[in-house]
Amino acid sequence: MSSFAPRPIPVALIGLGGVGKAILSQLLSPPLNTRFNLILIANSRLSISLPLPGGQVTPTNYLPILEQHGTPLDIQSILSLLSPSETSGSGIFIDSTGSDIIPSIYPQILGMGIHVVTPNKKATSSALSLYNDIKSKTYPNAPTLFYGESTVGAGLPILSSLKDLVETGDEIQKIEGVFSGTLSYIFNEFSKVEGGDVKFSEVVKVAKDLGYTEPDPRDDLSGTDVARKLTILSRLVPTAPPLEEGYASVPTESLVPDVLSNASTKEEYLDRLAEGDEYFDKLREEAKREGKVVRYVGVIDLKEGKVECKLGKYPTDHAFATALKGSDNIISFTTKRYSPRPLIIQGAGAGADVTAMGVTSDLLKIHERLTTRL
Amino acid sequence: MSSFAPRPIPVALIGLGGVGKAILSQLLSPPLNTRFNLILIANSRLSISLPLPGGQVTPTNYLPILEQHGTPLDIQSILSLLSPSETSGSGIFIDSTGSDIIPSIYPQILGMGIHVVTPNKKATSSALSLYNDIKSKTYPNAPTLFYGESTVGAGLPILSSLKDLVETGDEIQKIEGVFSGTLSYIFNEFSKVEGGDVKFSEVVKVAKDLGYTEPDPRDDLSGTDVARKLTILSRLVPTAPPLEEGYASVPTESLVPDVLSNASTKEEYLDRLAEGDEYFDKLREEAKREGKVVRYVGVIDLKEGKVECKLGKYPTDHAFATALKGSDNIISFTTKRYSPRPLIIQGAGAGADVTAMGVTSDLLKIHERLTTRL
């Protein structure tokens, strides 16, 4: 027994943006660097095999090395490196891109016996046919593993907790939460328990300047990101509606007011942002009269059979009013067992380090599963 | 691939109190009943092998069947049923007793290649030598698995989240929480954000009548249960103090006031409970003057190198003041990545169904790890 030493698992990391870089950094540091054998890194254009003949790749030197010695990205040759062979078990493909092309070949990758870990929401929040294709090729239908913990709530244990509830036979009644760090920040500032009269347009501009929004804030304010997360969650609940078209099947309230819907460019939209203030002022005023605050939430209500993204009003002593600060996510699960008081998970739901943590904790789960032998 | 079907794992369940009964109920229902093969159940005196020759055991009929057909409990013969053999892989031993004898043989059980799952806090909160003995016989030092998720926070994902943080290379700075459902209820009622003048003795009596306390409330008010949970958590943090004697090494404030420390029986203590009211009144008054409420908390402060159970005062807008209701647990993790805003997990931290869920989710993790083969 004393000689038991789990083998390192080969991994390839595709996508080296903010999150990819943080994954790289975690993979190259203890305790992860003894459990995984990073055999390749790639961005959208170039890839390089590791270890390097002339030295080590580090979180600070990888970019010039990739630019200087990288070869054009070729997914199929990466897959052949990860395939199970006579000499080694199967490897793990980490897709840290925002691509929607790569997720479309997950079924092929998984079919080759290669495990997939990804923070990319596209695969599990798009068409049901792709989702089912992935499911049919992975555990418990096949021995290959697919994990995407960080697609909802970054490093917060949201998907794993929901899986535990479902798999142990609990009955999900309602999942409700603030799923967007950007919209959390905006409404925490705009609609406070203690009141205030800051303009919606001002808050959006500050959020943009702080780097909390996408380059075009309409990408956050459209609610699409929240709809994708709801799709991912609801597909883990056997009694939820099927959402044939994925996030596009989720009724989603847009926060781009009608008066601004004809803005043709991001610049025009930002310039004219104050035109929407009256709409949001009225909303806040209405909530205040009811002793409530306004939050942008995602709701999966299994009794009503509804999945929707919308502006909701919450009493000033509700967790979504009192507990939320900054850009935190908060998600509550009301179930047969956790009722009337829900199970609540709260914390940073975005950011490179915590998103990478969701990815590397998935990697560790695969490592443990592949190295337990009796 | 389409013929992939994970094998059911043999399990034996020892301990049929409230939690054991709920585990039994979850094990006999879908989806768990297809993944596990329950080969034996036992209470502290009797055991019975399954399946029964004359029919099925159910959550309602097991007790008379056990009384009528059970044979005297013999742990060693149970272990021989779970040992890996030519025909089957190793099984899982579920210890749902409150015994401290059974945990002392966990190293022997694990050494036989039998996995252990338990809600029993004794094994991991007692002497460091036993803890180290268990560690040396389990993953990642050996391929045998040991899980005890429900020893802290019942079904809440507390231990698994802490493991994820540590294993992905985050740096734990502080863990702070309300870890006792009983003490949560007592202080949520006694010291409210909105004030109130209910007597401490009254709240304790109501808690006792509602069945929220142990038969002798001093077993909750001693703080020992919280000290055990802190021990379990701190042993997962590499930089925490070693706690040689387990929970006994944790400085623990007792809530049995000096004036009552000479009560010799539970009855005398309950009769004289009001004698302690002045002490708690003063405490609440003091907190109120500072704009705070009183909570009984466990704190692991890695900067200060301290692990302690104590009465703490928290501002009226702190999560421990506003978010807590009923007998909920709340646990916050402040780490390098989750700072300055902690990761918070909240919900029922006691109760048969949610505690059993912690156990059965551990069972599922073992099932998944043993049935992934590539």
Interface residues (C-beta under 8 A of the other chain):
Chain A: M1 S2 F4 P6 Q26 S29 P30 P31 L32 P84 G89 S90 G111 G113 K137 Y139 P140 N141 A142 P143 T144 L145 G155 L156 P157 S160 S161 D164 L165 E167 T168 G169 D170 D317 A319 T322 A323 K325 G326 D328 R337 Y338 R341 P342 L343 I344 I345 Q346 G347 A348 G351 D353 V354 A356 M357 T360 S361 L364 E368 R369 L370 T371 T372 R373 L374
Chain B: M1 S2 F4 P6 Q26 S29 P30 P31 L32 P84 G89 S90 G111 G113 K137 Y139 P140 N141 A142 P143 T144 L145 G155 L156 P157 S160 S161 D164 L165 E167 T168 G169 D170 D317 A319 T322 A323 K325 G326 D328 R337 Y338 R341 P342 L343 I344 I345 Q346 G347 A348 G351 D353 V354 A356 M357 T360 S361 L364 E368 R369 L370 T371 T372 R373 L374
